């Protein structure tokens, strides 16, 4: 079974530039998550999709971050414009169950390491 | 807001030693998961514990969920260099169904 795919793996941009990340979840997984992981910290949830609808985006900085999952499968996360503090690893994860499933075992992709100069 | 605190943050030990990592919260979780993350990779699920007082063993790793479902521990027996990595606990349920709250992680280094 193929895992969660993410691209690119690495990205270096200058502040105020734009960047987009792509994620393809495990086939059949209804729920997709984007996390931000700053060096030395645990992942922080940015946004959670159930199929193509947003379940939780309470910690997404909506003035510069946006995400979509138009057909309920793959997803893109965009930052525009980027700031120095956005340097982090952006992880995508997926899970089988809906948000009602409190066990919520998630499977993570390898992440995209973003460096903002 | 649910918070999970892990301790210690850093652990550097010699091969063959035992160690314990703790994960504590003031909130109740319906389940708690432990992940291991290697550099350049995403976290990989090790175990899910769901019942208060539950103990699960995975080879040399022993996971325990506190009776009140507010805390958990990970014990590694006879650590090996291959155990090196970032260990993360994550809680689910309670006041935020479906959302995982992660601890800040414990960086474990096992020296040969």
Interface residues (C-beta under 8 A of the other chain):
Chain A: X4 X31 X40 X41 X42 X43 X44 X45 X48 X55 X56 X91 X93 X97 X98 X99 X100 X101 X102 X103 X104 X105 X106 X107 X108 X109 X110 X111 X113
Chain B: X4 X6 X30 X31 X33 X35 X40 X41 X42 X43 X44 X45 X48 X50 X88 X90 X92 X93 X97 X98 X99 X100 X102 X103 X104 X105 X107
